[in-house]
């Protein structure tokens, strides 16, 4: 019997240090790490880990969302692990299938809980915000540009018609018409 770990981070920019630290502290002899989206079917390190496991081994993960892509995938892999006689230990959710209570808890969670899949993403975003970092794409227009776009949109010619079309405003700032409309509704 041996104890092995698996970690996954969703993007190349994310760090896997906390997962590796937790798996090492849990006594894992070897740890496989994938850097891939949770939705991707191709995870070479997971495949190596799964192939390496033998009857009586323990697979340790930090949370259910690490190896599983969906609740259905979680159920299928849980069945495969059980069939092969491999126990699963999930550190963050306190699941340990080496015990009857742990096996029961895992099956209840697998049957009812789709939330773990997005849990890691939400925790990562919250952690980044606490450090003053904001994710996502930067705004297409600065605050000043958005105000100027609003002024251009509101400006009327001598006949009382709009002086600039939305297309002209969008061209002025090298953005799409949709971007201009989005900023017009928020300013």
Long-range contacts (C-beta under 8 A, 24 or more apart in sequence): 1-56, 1-57, 1-58, 2-29, 2-54, 2-57, 2-58, 3-27, 3-28, 3-29, 3-57, 3-58, 3-60, 3-89, 4-28, 4-29, 4-30, 4-31, 4-32, 4-49, 4-52, 4-53, 4-57, 4-58, 4-59, 4-60, 5-30, 5-31, 5-32, 5-59, 5-60, 5-61, 6-31, 6-32, 6-33, 6-34, 6-45, 6-46, 6-49, 6-59, 6-60, 6-61, 6-66, 6-67, 7-31, 7-32, 7-33, 7-34, 7-61, 7-62, 7-66, 8-33, 8-34, 8-35, 8-36, 8-38, 8-43, 8-45, 8-46, 8-66, 8-67, 9-33, 9-34, 9-35, 10-36, 10-37, 10-38, 10-120, 10-121, 10-124, 11-35, 11-37, 14-124, 18-62, 19-62, 19-66, 22-62, 22-91, 23-60, 23-61, 23-62, 23-91, 26-60, 26-89, 26-91, 27-60, 28-60, 38-65, 38-68, 38-69, 38-117, 39-69, 40-69, 41-69, 43-67, 50-80, 53-81, 53-84, 53-86, 54-84, 54-86, 55-84, 55-85, 55-86, 56-85, 56-86, 57-86, 57-87, 58-86, 58-87, 58-88, 58-89, 58-98, 59-86, 59-87, 59-88, 59-89, 60-89, 60-90, 60-91, 61-88, 61-89, 61-90, 61-91, 62-90, 62-91, 62-92, 63-90, 63-91, 63-92, 63-93, 63-116, 63-119, 63-120, 64-90, 64-93, 64-95, 64-109, 64-113, 64-116, 64-117, 65-116, 65-117, 65-118, 65-119, 65-120, 66-120, 68-116, 68-117, 69-117, 70-114, 70-117, 71-110, 71-113, 71-114, 71-117, 74-110, 75-110, 75-111, 78-106, 78-107, 78-110, 140-173, 140-175, 140-176, 140-179, 140-183, 141-173, 141-175, 141-179, 141-183, 145-173, 146-183, 146-186, 146-187, 147-187, 149-173, 149-180, 149-183, 149-184, 149-187, 150-183, 150-184, 150-187, 153-180, 153-184
